[in-house]
């Protein structure tokens, strides 16, 4: 029996992070929240976020939140994600739920 381990490259993770920020306008995460969302250690997460700041895709606010450069100030989606991460909710559920959520309304997803 062979076990295959798949690891994401730096570029894969940059693309994933970019995608999250593009899907949820107004998303603003602190380093600890981002680290838990993407299951990264602190140094790698900081490196990725700082790379996106250098590319001018993200900016870091004075309160430590990483937000989309030139993006909206805040949104309910951002508040929902940050609250779920802070409550240590299951990230898989969070990812599933935000795909069905629009700002201001959330669809119910039933588990089978």
Backbone as CSV, one residue per row, in Angstrom:
resi,resn,N_x,N_y,N_z,CA_x,CA_y,CA_z,C_x,C_y,C_z
1,UNK,0.849,-1.176,0.000,0.000,0.000,0.000,0.895,1.240,0.000
2,UNK,0.599,2.163,-0.862,1.392,3.380,-1.000,0.588,4.579,-0.501
3,UNK,1.205,5.380,0.339,0.558,6.595,0.821,1.146,7.769,0.059
4,UNK,0.279,8.551,-0.523,0.726,9.693,-1.323,0.491,10.968,-0.518
5,UNK,1.538,11.742,-0.329,1.427,13.004,0.392,1.506,14.131,-0.630
6,UNK,0.504,14.995,-0.592,0.455,16.116,-1.523,0.721,17.393,-0.740
7,UNK,1.698,18.143,-1.169,1.977,19.417,-0.522,1.785,20.535,-1.529
8,UNK,1.266,21.620,-1.048,1.036,22.771,-1.917,2.334,23.557,-2.075
9,UNK,2.574,24.009,-3.273,3.730,24.861,-3.491,3.387,26.276,-3.042
10,UNK,4.408,27.108,-2.938,4.182,28.503,-2.558,3.217,29.164,-3.540
11,UNK,3.394,28.911,-4.823,2.510,29.516,-5.829,1.081,29.025,-5.681
12,UNK,0.905,27.736,-5.379,-0.438,27.205,-5.147,-1.119,27.927,-3.991
13,UNK,-0.367,28.137,-2.911,-0.940,28.807,-1.748,-1.225,30.276,-2.040
14,UNK,-0.353,30.948,-2.771,-0.624,32.340,-3.150,-1.908,32.422,-3.968
15,UNK,-2.082,31.482,-4.894,-3.305,31.455,-5.712,-4.541,31.192,-4.862
16,UNK,-4.420,30.293,-3.896,-5.564,29.989,-3.022,-5.951,31.208,-2.189
17,UNK,-4.959,31.864,-1.617,-5.230,33.041,-0.790,-5.851,34.147,-1.633
18,UNK,-5.279,34.381,-2.820,-5.860,35.375,-3.737,-7.313,35.049,-4.041
19,UNK,-7.580,33.781,-4.308,-8.939,33.350,-4.620,-9.910,33.630,-3.488
20,UNK,-9.483,33.385,-2.254,-10.351,33.653,-1.095,-10.683,35.138,-1.009
21,UNK,-9.690,35.980,-1.201,-9.926,37.426,-1.130,-10.782,37.913,-2.296
22,UNK,-10.659,37.284,-3.461,-11.487,37.673,-4.598,-12.925,37.219,-4.416
23,UNK,-13.140,36.051,-3.805,-14.493,35.532,-3.595,-15.249,36.289,-2.515
24,UNK,-14.514,36.856,-1.562,-15.164,37.532,-0.435,-14.664,38.969,-0.319
25,UNK,-15.246,39.874,-1.085,-14.824,41.277,-0.994,-14.961,41.772,0.447
26,UNK,-13.986,42.510,0.896,-14.016,43.045,2.248,-13.393,42.122,3.283
27,UNK,-12.900,40.951,2.858,-12.283,40.027,3.800,-11.087,40.684,4.454
28,UNK,-11.006,40.617,5.755,-9.884,41.163,6.499,-9.508,40.197,7.604
29,UNK,-8.338,39.595,7.506,-7.907,38.597,8.474,-6.604,39.008,9.138
30,UNK,-6.512,38.758,10.432,-5.246,38.916,11.137,-4.434,37.656,10.886
31,UNK,-3.135,37.730,11.147,-2.233,36.617,10.861,-2.723,35.316,11.492
32,UNK,-3.115,35.334,12.751,-3.558,34.124,13.438,-4.804,33.526,12.778
33,UNK,-5.716,34.374,12.351,-6.931,33.893,11.677,-6.585,33.266,10.335
34,UNK,-5.714,33.926,9.569,-5.304,33.404,8.264,-4.560,32.084,8.429
35,UNK,-3.713,32.017,9.432,-2.947,30.802,9.696,-3.873,29.614,9.939
36,UNK,-4.918,29.826,10.735,-5.862,28.733,11.016,-6.715,28.403,9.796
37,UNK,-7.132,29.417,9.051,-7.964,29.182,7.869,-7.247,28.311,6.844
38,UNK,-5.968,28.609,6.598,-5.223,27.884,5.574,-4.318,26.797,6.141
39,UNK,-4.449,26.533,7.443,-3.690,25.465,8.093,-2.184,25.583,7.829
40,UNK,-1.637,26.754,8.114,-0.220,27.030,7.905,0.441,27.377,9.223
41,UNK,1.744,27.160,9.299,2.444,27.641,10.490,2.629,29.157,10.348
42,UNK,2.930,29.789,11.452,2.963,31.252,11.479,3.971,31.857,10.505
43,UNK,5.178,31.296,10.437,6.203,31.890,9.569,5.846,31.774,8.087
44,UNK,5.331,30.614,7.666,4.951,30.461,6.257,3.759,31.350,5.898
45,UNK,2.793,31.427,6.803,1.620,32.258,6.550,2.031,33.727,6.419
46,UNK,2.879,34.188,7.330,3.355,35.578,7.284,4.120,35.841,5.987
47,UNK,4.933,34.880,5.572,5.687,35.026,4.325,4.755,35.165,3.127
48,UNK,3.719,34.326,3.075,2.768,34.384,1.967,1.994,35.704,1.959
49,UNK,1.486,36.108,3.115,0.725,37.359,3.186,1.611,38.555,2.854
50,UNK,2.835,38.553,3.362,3.756,39.656,3.059,4.120,39.696,1.573
51,UNK,4.212,38.520,0.942,4.462,38.477,-0.505,3.320,39.148,-1.263
52,UNK,2.083,38.889,-0.823,0.929,39.504,-1.475,0.851,41.000,-1.199
53,UNK,1.377,41.428,-0.069,1.476,42.875,0.218,2.499,43.493,-0.737
54,UNK,3.647,42.847,-0.887,4.686,43.342,-1.806,4.178,43.411,-3.241
55,UNK,3.312,42.476,-3.626,2.728,42.465,-4.977,1.592,43.474,-5.108
56,UNK,1.261,44.125,-4.006,0.179,45.112,-3.923,-1.203,44.509,-4.175
57,UNK,-1.323,43.221,-3.900,-2.641,42.583,-3.946,-3.349,42.797,-2.611
58,UNK,-2.578,42.715,-1.518,-3.105,42.954,-0.177,-2.425,44.168,0.432
59,UNK,-3.051,44.684,1.478,-2.391,45.686,2.308,-2.623,45.296,3.757
60,UNK,-1.679,45.684,4.620,-1.817,45.377,6.042,-2.223,46.645,6.768
61,UNK,-3.354,46.569,7.438,-3.874,47.720,8.171,-3.156,47.877,9.502
62,UNK,-3.337,49.035,10.125,-2.691,49.312,11.406,-3.160,48.363,12.509
63,UNK,-4.362,47.796,12.369,-4.855,46.841,13.367,-4.358,45.421,13.106
64,UNK,-3.508,45.245,12.081,-2.922,43.945,11.778,-3.696,43.114,10.778
65,UNK,-4.868,43.594,10.340,-5.655,42.837,9.370,-5.071,42.975,7.972
66,UNK,-5.045,41.865,7.269,-4.672,41.867,5.850,-5.952,41.980,5.047
67,UNK,-6.031,43.005,4.210,-7.213,43.267,3.400,-6.785,43.438,1.956
68,UNK,-7.738,43.304,1.056,-7.471,43.487,-0.366,-7.094,44.944,-0.623
69,UNK,-6.016,45.171,-1.305,-5.577,46.531,-1.617,-6.612,47.199,-2.506
70,UNK,-7.060,48.367,-2.099,-8.051,49.108,-2.866,-9.445,48.523,-2.795
71,UNK,-9.658,47.538,-1.906,-10.952,46.871,-1.804,-11.904,47.595,-0.873
72,UNK,-13.058,46.979,-0.672,-14.072,47.531,0.212,-13.561,47.527,1.643
73,UNK,-14.143,48.389,2.473,-13.740,48.508,3.867,-14.077,47.256,4.672
74,UNK,-15.315,46.884,4.747,-15.763,45.743,5.527,-16.964,45.112,4.842
75,UNK,-17.273,43.914,5.225,-18.470,43.259,4.712,-18.949,42.244,5.718
76,UNK,-20.179,41.816,5.558,-20.697,40.785,6.453,-19.967,39.469,6.234
77,UNK,-19.510,39.198,5.003,-18.766,37.967,4.733,-17.488,37.947,5.561
78,UNK,-16.789,39.067,5.616,-15.569,39.156,6.401,-15.845,38.915,7.877
79,UNK,-16.906,39.500,8.386,-17.273,39.333,9.789,-17.607,37.878,10.077
80,UNK,-18.335,37.228,9.187,-18.721,35.825,9.344,-17.487,34.921,9.380
81,UNK,-16.563,35.131,8.439,-15.366,34.302,8.373,-14.518,34.487,9.617
82,UNK,-14.274,35.729,10.007,-13.443,35.992,11.175,-14.070,35.407,12.437
83,UNK,-15.380,35.530,12.590,-16.061,34.994,13.773,-15.970,33.472,13.801
84,UNK,-16.134,32.834,12.658,-16.061,31.372,12.590,-14.661,30.884,12.925
85,UNK,-13.655,31.569,12.431,-12.277,31.167,12.704,-11.964,31.373,14.181
86,UNK,-12.394,32.499,14.738,-12.144,32.763,16.151,-12.826,31.750,17.048
87,UNK,-13.958,31.237,16.617,-14.698,30.257,17.418,-14.151,28.845,17.212
88,UNK,-13.062,28.718,16.430,-12.437,27.427,16.132,-13.401,26.476,15.436
89,UNK,-14.293,27.021,14.599,-15.186,26.175,13.822,-14.367,25.363,12.834
90,UNK,-14.948,24.296,12.367,-14.315,23.435,11.392,-14.109,24.216,10.098
91,UNK,-12.863,24.331,9.653,-12.550,25.112,8.463,-13.206,24.514,7.229
92,UNK,-13.335,23.182,7.160,-14.006,22.580,6.009,-15.446,23.046,5.936
93,UNK,-16.119,23.137,7.078,-17.497,23.631,7.089,-17.531,25.091,6.674
94,UNK,-16.558,25.840,7.134,-16.481,27.250,6.785,-16.335,27.419,5.278
95,UNK,-15.418,26.641,4.686,-15.220,26.738,3.246,-16.481,26.317,2.502
96,UNK,-17.153,25.264,2.958,-18.383,24.814,2.321,-19.455,25.885,2.425
97,UNK,-19.604,26.446,3.620,-20.655,27.428,3.844,-20.449,28.699,3.039
98,UNK,-19.211,29.199,2.943,-19.043,30.477,2.250,-19.278,30.353,0.753
99,UNK,-19.191,29.157,0.199,-19.492,28.972,-1.218,-20.981,29.176,-1.487
100,UNK,-21.805,28.950,-0.474,-23.242,29.083,-0.621,-23.765,30.383,-0.042
101,UNK,-22.861,31.217,0.450,-23.294,32.433,1.137,-23.145,33.650,0.237
102,UNK,-24.122,34.525,0.291,-24.017,35.831,-0.330,-23.955,36.823,0.808
103,UNK,-23.343,37.952,0.560,-23.294,38.962,1.602,-24.726,39.316,1.964
104,UNK,-25.049,39.168,3.254,-26.380,39.498,3.719,-27.336,38.333,3.777
105,UNK,-26.990,37.205,3.159,-27.870,36.044,3.260,-27.025,34.791,3.209
106,UNK,-27.471,33.756,3.908,-26.745,32.504,3.957,-27.687,31.358,3.680
107,UNK,-27.302,30.487,2.773,-28.110,29.315,2.475,-27.821,28.229,3.493
108,UNK,-28.786,27.429,3.792,-28.592,26.316,4.696,-28.113,25.119,3.902
109,UNK,-27.087,24.463,4.416,-26.553,23.288,3.768,-26.830,22.118,4.695
110,UNK,-27.482,21.086,4.174,-27.818,19.917,4.974,-26.788,18.843,4.753
111,UNK,-26.303,18.255,5.838,-25.354,17.151,5.762,-26.126,15.847,5.622
112,UNK,-25.591,14.922,4.844,-26.263,13.628,4.727,-25.556,12.584,5.540
